């Protein structure tokens, strides 16, 4: 006989609303942009000659062990295999994360603002970078410059409906997959010998 299927209820929590970012004054945002502009000189862009610099502002709360207003810079790093190219924004985030920023007791989102500079022309983050940043800071401030003026945007303006798969959703998917495997293993298999005898009996009956 086949065993009864076990049903497992998985509670999927609603995604948490992102906490609002702290306000940053214009002077700090301008300084952040100039840091990105200065970082451009380290870009590796032999194929496109399009150099991009980024500066990421990390501003933890008062109880954090992280230094106040720490800045991480990044540059675009091209590769002969174009798919291996890294954008400046992702490099800056990777440096901050690999430095342990997410592991500290920061209380709220530490990523406050990111500035992107490509020289005389405005450089908005590409689609991949927007999605990458939304994983960690969906409301981060994005600073660029166009026509000599500093421009301020929120990432949610640039990517209003980002893809999100939070930890609760990941756990729910894993639990459902585990339940399916368990159900399949409980099904009793009919021995091959019995199956052959039944087939022979059916042939005689015909």
C-alpha positions as a Python dict, from the first residue, in 0.01 Angstrom:
ca = {
    (1, 'X'): (0, 0, 0),
    (2, 'X'): (95, 354, -53),
    (3, 'X'): (154, 565, 254),
    (4, 'X'): (-52, 874, 311),
    (5, 'X'): (107, 1193, 190),
    (6, 'X'): (225, 1416, 466),
    (7, 'X'): (125, 1775, 428),
    (8, 'X'): (352, 2038, 569),
    (9, 'X'): (240, 2393, 622),
    (10, 'X'): (503, 2653, 548),
    (11, 'X'): (448, 2999, 682),
    (12, 'X'): (589, 3259, 448),
    (13, 'X'): (645, 3592, 619),
    (14, 'X'): (573, 3911, 439),
    (15, 'X'): (890, 4097, 330),
    (16, 'X'): (991, 4362, 578),
    (17, 'X'): (962, 4722, 473),
    (18, 'X'): (1308, 4876, 425),
    (19, 'X'): (1405, 5123, 693),
    (20, 'X'): (1432, 5483, 578),
    (21, 'X'): (1780, 5614, 509),
    (22, 'X'): (1927, 5889, 718),
    (23, 'X'): (1935, 6228, 553),
    (24, 'X'): (2275, 6336, 427),
    (25, 'X'): (2357, 6702, 379),
    (26, 'X'): (2449, 6835, 37),
    (27, 'X'): (2811, 6907, 130),
    (28, 'X'): (2872, 6541, 216),
    (29, 'X'): (2709, 6429, -108),
    (30, 'X'): (2929, 6667, -307),
    (31, 'X'): (3238, 6538, -128),
    (32, 'X'): (3123, 6184, -205),
    (33, 'X'): (3094, 6267, -574),
    (34, 'X'): (3443, 6420, -585),
    (35, 'X'): (3578, 6105, -418),
    (36, 'X'): (3420, 5901, -699),
    (37, 'X'): (3566, 6140, -955),
    (38, 'X'): (3909, 6104, -800),
    (39, 'X'): (3881, 5723, -799),
    (40, 'X'): (3829, 5721, -1177),
    (41, 'X'): (4201, 5748, -1240),
    (42, 'X'): (4242, 5390, -1114),
    (43, 'X'): (3986, 5246, -1359),
    (44, 'X'): (4099, 4968, -1592),
    (45, 'X'): (3921, 5036, -1921),
    (46, 'X'): (4159, 4950, -2212),
    (47, 'X'): (3875, 4838, -2440),
    (48, 'X'): (3614, 5111, -2405),
    (49, 'X'): (3828, 5388, -2259),
    (50, 'X'): (3517, 5468, -2052),
    (51, 'X'): (3643, 5522, -1701),
    (52, 'X'): (3400, 5516, -1410),
    (53, 'X'): (3457, 5580, -1042),
    (54, 'X'): (3221, 5517, -751),
    (55, 'X'): (3224, 5615, -384),
    (56, 'X'): (2999, 5441, -131),
    (57, 'X'): (2914, 5610, 200),
    (58, 'X'): (2869, 5383, 500),
    (59, 'X'): (2712, 5555, 799),
    (60, 'X'): (2630, 5320, 1088),
    (61, 'X'): (2445, 5417, 1404),
    (62, 'X'): (2607, 5557, 1717),
    (63, 'X'): (2650, 5217, 1885),
    (64, 'X'): (2834, 5056, 1594),
    (65, 'X'): (3202, 4969, 1607),
    (66, 'X'): (3237, 5087, 1249),
    (67, 'X'): (3404, 5425, 1193),
    (68, 'X'): (3167, 5712, 1119),
    (69, 'X'): (3109, 5811, 757),
    (70, 'X'): (3343, 5548, 617),
    (71, 'X'): (3382, 5560, 240),
    (72, 'X'): (3456, 5277, -2),
    (73, 'X'): (3562, 5352, -358),
    (74, 'X'): (3537, 5138, -668),
    (75, 'X'): (3626, 5157, -1038),
    (76, 'X'): (3519, 4971, -1348),
    (77, 'X'): (3750, 4681, -1433),
    (78, 'X'): (3715, 4557, -1788),
    (79, 'X'): (3809, 4217, -1923),
    (80, 'X'): (3881, 4072, -2267),
    (81, 'X'): (3591, 3838, -2195),
    (82, 'X'): (3332, 4115, -2167),
    (83, 'X'): (3105, 3923, -1930),
    (84, 'X'): (3382, 3923, -1668),
    (85, 'X'): (3387, 4304, -1654),
    (86, 'X'): (3309, 4461, -1316),
    (87, 'X'): (3126, 4791, -1270),
    (88, 'X'): (3252, 5053, -1026),
    (89, 'X'): (2937, 5039, -811),
    (90, 'X'): (2960, 4665, -751),
    (91, 'X'): (3331, 4690, -676),
    (92, 'X'): (3261, 4951, -405),
    (93, 'X'): (2986, 4737, -250),
    (94, 'X'): (3201, 4424, -265),
    (95, 'X'): (3485, 4600, -84),
    (96, 'X'): (3250, 4716, 193),
    (97, 'X'): (3085, 4377, 235),
    (98, 'X'): (3416, 4189, 229),
    (99, 'X'): (3536, 4432, 497),
    (100, 'X'): (3262, 4297, 725),
    (101, 'X'): (3015, 4586, 710),
    (102, 'X'): (2712, 4355, 712),
    (103, 'X'): (2842, 4153, 1007),
    (104, 'X'): (2852, 4439, 1254),
    (105, 'X'): (2562, 4532, 1483),
    (106, 'X'): (2465, 4834, 1279),
    (107, 'X'): (2096, 4851, 1371),
    (108, 'X'): (1986, 4986, 1034),
    (109, 'X'): (2095, 4984, 672),
    (110, 'X'): (2457, 5111, 671),
    (111, 'X'): (2465, 5198, 301),
    (112, 'X'): (2356, 5561, 285),
    (113, 'X'): (2466, 5695, -53),
    (114, 'X'): (2672, 5608, -358),
    (115, 'X'): (2821, 5854, -605),
    (116, 'X'): (2912, 5762, -963),
    (117, 'X'): (3140, 5964, -1188),
    (118, 'X'): (3232, 5919, -1554),
    (119, 'X'): (3393, 6255, -1613),
    (120, 'X'): (3207, 6508, -1825),
    (121, 'X'): (2906, 6287, -1891),
    (122, 'X'): (2652, 6160, -1641),
    (123, 'X'): (2687, 5794, -1552),
    (124, 'X'): (2380, 5631, -1399),
    (125, 'X'): (2419, 5276, -1265),
    (126, 'X'): (2344, 5006, -1521),
    (127, 'X'): (2058, 4760, -1474),
    (128, 'X'): (2274, 4488, -1316),
    (129, 'X'): (2420, 4735, -1067),
    (130, 'X'): (2075, 4865, -975),
    (131, 'X'): (1955, 4513, -901),
    (132, 'X'): (2279, 4432, -716),
    (133, 'X'): (2248, 4738, -492),
    (134, 'X'): (1877, 4678, -426),
    (135, 'X'): (1972, 4351, -253),
    (136, 'X'): (2146, 4549, 20),
    (137, 'X'): (2010, 4906, 6),
    (138, 'X'): (1684, 4950, -190),
    (139, 'X'): (1654, 5312, -77),
    (140, 'X'): (2014, 5423, -114),
    (141, 'X'): (2078, 5774, -246),
    (142, 'X'): (2245, 5782, -589),
    (143, 'X'): (2461, 6086, -667),
    (144, 'X'): (2568, 6182, -1021),
    (145, 'X'): (2663, 6500, -1205),
    (146, 'X'): (2525, 6644, -1528),
    (147, 'X'): (2570, 6988, -1690),
    (148, 'X'): (2789, 7090, -1398),
    (149, 'X'): (2514, 7018, -1143),
    (150, 'X'): (2505, 6749, -875),
    (151, 'X'): (2195, 6531, -919),
    (152, 'X'): (2036, 6333, -639),
    (153, 'X'): (1807, 6032, -689),
    (154, 'X'): (1673, 5745, -482),
    (155, 'X'): (1750, 5393, -608),
    (156, 'X'): (1379, 5311, -596),
    (157, 'X'): (1326, 5582, -857),
    (158, 'X'): (1579, 5414, -1085),
    (159, 'X'): (1453, 5061, -1013),
    (160, 'X'): (1095, 5083, -885),
    (161, 'X'): (1021, 4710, -892),
    (162, 'X'): (1339, 4522, -813),
    (163, 'X'): (1351, 4144, -776),
    (164, 'X'): (1359, 4047, -409),
    (165, 'X'): (1398, 3700, -258),
    (166, 'X'): (1444, 3746, 115),
    (167, 'X'): (1566, 3485, 362),
    (168, 'X'): (1215, 3392, 475),
    (169, 'X'): (1114, 3323, 116),
    (170, 'X'): (1430, 3121, 57),
    (171, 'X'): (1356, 2910, 367),
    (172, 'X'): (1000, 2852, 250),
    (173, 'X'): (1115, 2736, -94),
    (174, 'X'): (1372, 2501, 64),
    (175, 'X'): (1107, 2355, 298),
    (176, 'X'): (867, 2290, 10),
    (177, 'X'): (1138, 2118, -192),
    (178, 'X'): (1232, 1903, 110),
    (179, 'X'): (866, 1806, 159),
    (180, 'X'): (838, 1693, -206),
    (181, 'X'): (1146, 1472, -174),
    (182, 'X'): (1011, 1320, 149),
    (183, 'X'): (675, 1237, -13),
    (184, 'X'): (842, 1065, -306),
    (185, 'X'): (1063, 851, -81),
    (186, 'X'): (759, 724, 113),
    (187, 'X'): (593, 575, -196),
    (188, 'X'): (625, 194, -196),
    (189, 'X'): (778, 44, -507),
    (190, 'X'): (625, -275, -656),
    (191, 'X'): (892, -548, -680),
    (192, 'X'): (997, -625, -1036),
    (193, 'X'): (906, -997, -996),
    (194, 'X'): (547, -914, -897),
    (195, 'X'): (514, -676, -1191),
    (196, 'X'): (627, -950, -1434),
    (197, 'X'): (379, -1203, -1291),
    (198, 'X'): (92, -955, -1319),
    (199, 'X'): (181, -881, -1681),
    (200, 'X'): (189, -1255, -1765),
    (201, 'X'): (-151, -1306, -1598),
    (202, 'X'): (-302, -1023, -1799),
    (203, 'X'): (-172, -1175, -2126),
    (204, 'X'): (-335, -1517, -2044),
    (205, 'X'): (-664, -1350, -1959),
    (206, 'X'): (-668, -1184, -2301),
}
